[in-house]
Amino acid sequence: MSNRARDIRHHYASGSAKRKLKEEKERGDQLVISKTRKLTEYFDVHGDGDGAITAEAGNIGTTSTSAAEGTIQQQPTSIECERTIEKNKYSNDIGEWPNNLDDGDREYRIAKGSDERQHAESNFSSSMQLYDHEKKPRHCQESYFTYVHKPTNKQHARNWLCYSESKGSLFCFPRKVMTSGCSSKFSEEGFNDWKNASNLLSRHEESSSHRHTLISLLKRKNKAKCVNSHLVKEMETEQKYWRTLLEQIIEVVKFSAEQGLSFHGSDETVGSPHNGNYLGLSELLAKFDPFLAEHINARANKGRGHKSYLSKTTCEEFISLIGSSILDHIISEANKYKYYSVSLDSTPDISNVDQLTLTVRYVLPSEPVERFVKFLDMEGHSAEQLAQSLLDFLKENDIDIKDCRGQSYDNASNLSGKYSGDVLVVFAQGLLQAALVEIPYNEWEALKGPTDLSTENGEAMGQQC
């Protein structure tokens, strides 16, 4: 039987029918999901300040009504509960951590260490306590985070001690991460007996339980003692591999950009004489670098779905990242050294599309410099349109127009009044307001440049402060 005859006996759904079936299936899935209660709806966060979470077996609502006041109090939603739990889970405030940590959380905190959680330079305002028969309140002190080793009489840091700003208390980092279900002031509630702090901290530090916990922490922190040590080693090896490769690729991109070379050719095949400078330079380096040569031989020309970082997508992403970094540096320098001048010039590219080039000139402590900034969006050649493109860029990058001390433009006939009238919008927006600001003579000469506002054909372009 021919395919034609077989197809006559079968009915195939049209594209419209298929779309309707897909939409009905999606609506059904959404209906099932909407009727399913989330796990977080069985929890309620009480606003008692300690972040306690209690489970309720009854009906959980998003609002509760107060009979005495006749008002409706908004309860935290399930999304807010999730965000609070997630925030406290990875908080740098040790007092917000849950008392019972799972293995993943424990490994994460051990790897991060206690340095970011100590808060030894805090103002300790939340730890203020006024004791009976005392006029001034007591609080945590920075001196608690150090101790004097008696045999050597040298001062050492208590790296295990962490201060919680939310609780106003001190915690023992090893006991917090290594013990579960063990009730202790230093692991659950937090220590805040400032009247006897010095003696009790020393007693805890010298206790056998603290030392055993500290030894267990050090053993677990050692990757050789971890159950997943081989996985950690493999991950570090892979990270080092790709980092080394990307460093070489970045150097190829930087060299091509500095020399003004085109990046791509007519194909993207490694080994082809028409693959462009990006792949060509990578092949050249591979002749003298065994690492890059091995990578190209193993991963090049594999097609989509295979990771090689040799494609034009990777190259263009690096170009974009490097360009953004350079632009940020130029803008930062221009703002730092305050006074600058601008130059706008439009030139059609190979596709006959006008590119509006923005150049800025400012004075460094060593010498005046002129930097190409970027190609601006260009809506037209009139004076107002050119000036508006410039003003939009300055506003977007927080560059003050009042600090502009000079400007020059192409398209002299437009700006001199042939098409749009004798107006320069940039002057109207702030240049004349700043004309009376005094500038050192050497900076003024550098900013002004060798010529006034002129174009290639010598026509006068406007005024200069």
N, C-alpha and C positions, 0 to 999 in steps of 0.2 A: 504494500500500500504506500502510495506517495505521501509526502508530508502535506501536500495540498489537500488530498482527500481526507487525511486524518484530521486536519484542522477544521474541516467543514463540520464534523460531528461534535466538536467541542465548543463550548461557549466560554469566551475569555472576558473577564471583567474589564471595563474601560478604566481609564485613568481617574475619572471623576468618581466612579464607584469605589475604586481602591482607596481614594482619599477619604471618602465618607466612612468606610469601614475602619480606617486608621483613626479618624477623629472620634468615632463611637467607642473604640477600644480605649483611647486616651481618657475620654470622659468617664468610662467605667472604672479605670484605674484610679483616677482622681477621686471618685466617689468612695471607693474602698479606703483610700488613704485618709480622706477627711473623716470617716467614721471610726478609724482606728485611733485610740488614745495613745499619746506618747508617754514614755516612761517618766519623763520629767513632770507630767501632770500629777503624779502620785507623791510629789514632794512639795513642801511649802517652806519658803525662806522667811524666818521670823526676824523682825527688826530689833533684836535685843543687843546688837553691837558685837556679838562674838561669832557671827556667821554660822550659828548652829542650824542644822537642817534636820527636820523630823519628818518621818513618813506618816501619812494618814490613810487609813483604810476606807474612810467614808467618802462622800462626794466631795470633789475638789472643784471649786468655782474660781472665777477670776475676780469676783467682787464679794465683799461681806458687808452686811448691813448692821449698823449699831442701833439697837432699839432705844437706848437711852437718849441718844442725840438725834436720831432720825436721819443720819447721814450715811452715805455709801462710801466705804474706804476701798480704794483700788489696791488689789493684791498683785504681787509680781506675776507676770506671765511666765509660761514655760520657757520662752526664749530668754527672758531676763534671768531665770534660774540657771539655764545652761551657761549664759555668759558669766554670771557670778561664780559658778563652780569652776569654769575654765580659767577665769582670771585669778582666783585664789590658788588654783592648782599649780600655776607656774609663776606665782608672785615672788618677788625678792624679799617680801616681808615674811619671815619665818613663822610669825604668829598666825598667819592666814592659812598655813598648810593644814591639810587633814591629819588627824592623829594616826590613822592607819594608812600606810603607803603601800601600793602594789609594787611589784618588782620593777616595772618600767619606770615609774615615778622615782623610785629609790635610785636606780642606775643614773637617771637624768640628773638628780640633785647631787649625787656623789661626783659625777663628772664635772659639774659646774663648780663645786667647791663652796666654801663659806665666805670667800672674800667679798662678794657682792651683797651678802646678807648680813654682814656685821653691823653696818651703820654706826661705826664707832665715833664718827664726827657729827652725829645728829645733835640737835639742841635739847633732846630728852624732855621736851615740854609735856608730852603725854604721860610721863612717868611720875609727875608731881604727886606727893602724898603728905598730908599734914597729920602728924602723930599727936597723941594726947600729951598735954603739958609742954608742948613745943610751939614756939611762935612762928618759926619759918618752916616751910615744907621741905622735905627731902626728895631727891630724885636720883636717877641713874647718872653716873659720872664716867668721863672718858678714862679715868685712871683704872677703872675696873677691867679694862681690856688689856692690861699689862700686869706682869708680876715679876718679882725679884727672885732669881734662883739663889737660894741661900749658900750652897757650897762655893759658887763663883762670884756671888754678889753682883750679877749682871741682870739687866732688865730684858725680859722676853715678852713677846706678844701672845695673848690668849686667842689663838686662831679659831678655837672651838666655840667661842662665846659670840652670840648674835643678839642684837637688840631688835625688838618688834615695835615699830612706831604705832601700829594699830592697837596693840595690847598694852604698850608702855611697860614691857617686861623683858627679861633676859631669858634666852633659851640656849641649851647645849646642842650644837649642831650634830655631833655624833649620835647622841641619844635620840634626837628627833628623827634621823633618817635610818637608824639601825635597829631601833626597838619599836615593837608594835604591841599595844595592849598593856604596856608597862606604865603604871601611874607614877608620875614624877613631876615635881614642880618645874624642872628644867626641860621637860619634854612635852607636857600637855598644857598646863595652866600658865606657865611662865613664872619666873622668879622676880619678885618685886619687894623683898624685905630690905629696903635701903638702910634701915637702922643697923642691921647686922650683916650687911652685904660683904664686907671684906673677909670676915671670918668664914661665912658660909660658902663663899666662892672658893676659898682656899681648901675648905674641907671637901667640897665636891670634886675639886681638881685632883686631890690626893686620894680619893676613894678608889677602892679596887674595881667597883662597877664601872666607873668612868674610864679607867685605864683599859679594862677589858673591851669596852665598847670602842674606844679609840683604836686599839690594836685590830679589832675586827674591821673597822672602817678602812684602815690603811691596807689591810690584806685584800679587801674587796676592791679598793681603788686600783690596785696593781692589776693591770690587764692580764698578766700571766696567770692570775688566780681566777679569772672570770671563766664561766662556762663557755661563753661565746667569744673567747679571745681570738680564735681563728677567724671568726667572721669580722671582728674589728680590724684584724690585720689585713684581711682581704680588702675591706672597704678603704683603708688608708692607702694600700698599694694602688687601687684603682683611682682614687683621688689624685695621687701623685702622678699617675700616668697621664690623665687628662689635663692636669694643670701644666705639666711640661709641654704637652702638645699645643695647648692653647697659647702659651707664651711664645712659641715659635710662630704660630699663625698670626698673632698680633704683630710681631716684628715684620712679617711679610707685608701685612696691610699697611703698617706705618711707613715702611720704605717706599712702597708703591705710591702712597699718597704724597709723600714728601717730594718724590721725583716727578709727580704729575703724570704717572703712567696709567693707562687704562687697566682695569682689573680683569675683565672677562673677554674671552674670544668668541669664536663661532660655535664652540662646543665645550662640554665640561668633562671630557674624557682625559684621564691621566695617561700620559704617553703620546697624546696627540700634539702635533706642532701648532695647532690652532686653538689651544685651550686657554690662551690669555696669560697675562703676567702673574696673576694670583697663583694658579696651579703651576705655571712654568717655574717661578721662583721657588715654590715648595719642592718641586722635583730637583732643582739645582742644589738646594740645601741638603736634600736626601742623599745626594752623592757623597757628601762628606759627614753625614750624621747617621750612624747606624740605627738610632732610635726612630727617626723620622722615616728612614728607608723601610724599616720593618713595618711601621704603621701603614705606609702607602701600599706596600705589597700585600698586606693582609686585609685592608679595609677599603681601598679605593675601587671605583667602578663597580660597586655592588648594587647600585640603584636605591630606590626609596625603601625606607624601613630599616636601613643599615646605618649605624652611627659611625661617621668618619670625620665630621667637622671640616670637610674639604669642599663643601658645596657653596654655591653663590649665596645661599640664604645665610650661612654663618658669616661669610665675608661681609655682606651688606649689614648684618647686625653689628659687627664690630666697627664698621665705618660709622654707623649711626651713634654708637656709644662713645667712640673717640671724638666724633664731632661735637656731641653734647658736652663732653668734658672740656674740650677746648673753648667752646662758646661760654661756658660758665666761668672759665678762668679769665677770658677777655673781659667779660662784664664785671667780674669781681675787681680786676685791675682798674678798669675805667671808673668804677665807683670809689675805689680806694684813693686814687690820685685826682679825683673830683673834676677838673676841667678837661674838656675834650672838644674836638671838632669832628664834623661828619662830612662824608662825600657819598653822593648817590650817582650811579651811572647805570643806564640800561643798555644791554647789548643782546641782540637775538642770538640764540644758540643754533645748533645744526638743524634743529627742527623748526626754525623760524619763530620760536616762542621767546618773547622778551624776558630776560633775566635782570631783575633790579638788584644791583650789587651795592651793599652797604659797607663802607670802610670808615673806621674811626681812627683818630690820631690823638694821642695823649702823651704826657711826659713822665717817664720813669725817673727815679733818682739819678740814674746813670746817663740816660739819653732819651730823646724823643722816639716814639715808635709809631708805626702805622700798621693797623691790623685789619685784615679782611674779616668781616663778621659773619655774614650769611647772605643768601639770596632772599629778598623780601617778596611777598605776594604783590603783584602789580595789576591794578585794575584799569589803568590808563596812563597817558603821558601828560596829562594836564598838571599844572602846578599844585592844585588842591589835592589831586590823587597821589602824586609823589610825596607831598608833605604828609598826607594822612597815613600813608604806609610807614613812613619814618616815625611819626608820633605814636602809632599803634605799637610798633616794636619797642620804643622807649618806655611806654607805659607798661607793656607786658613784662618787661625785665627790670622794672623799678629804677630806671635811669632818669635822673632829673633833667628836664629840658632847660632849666635855668642855668645849668652848668655848661651848656653848649656855648662855645666861644667862636665858632666859625662853621661855615657850611659851603659846600660847592655841589653843583648839579650838572648833569648832562641835559640835553633837550633845551638849549638856550632860547629858542624861539617861543616855546611854551611859557617858560618862566618870565620872559621879558614882556609878555602881554599879547602875543599874536593870537593865541587861542582862548586863554582863560582870564585875561586881564592882568594888569600890573600888580600882582599880589603874591606875597610869600607867606603862606599860612604859618610856617614855622616861626617866623619873626613875631607874628601876632600872638603865638601861644607862649611866648616867654623870653625870646632872645632880647627884645628891647627892654624888658623889665630887668634883665641882668647886665645891661650894658655899662652901668656905673660901678660894677664891682671891680675893684683893683686886682690886677694880676701881675706877678713879677714879670719883668720885661723879657727874660730869657724864655719863660714858659709861653708868653704871648707869641714870640717870634716862631717858636717851634710849632705851636698850634696853628698859626696862620699859614705856614707853609710858604713855598716859593711864589705862588700865584694867587691872585684874587679869584673871585667866583667867575670862572670862565669855562669854556668848553674847548673841544678840539679845533673848532673853526674860529675861536677867538672872540665870540660874541659875549657881551657883558651879561652876567647872570643875575645880578642882584646886589645886595649890600653886604657889608661885613662889619661886625662890631669893631 
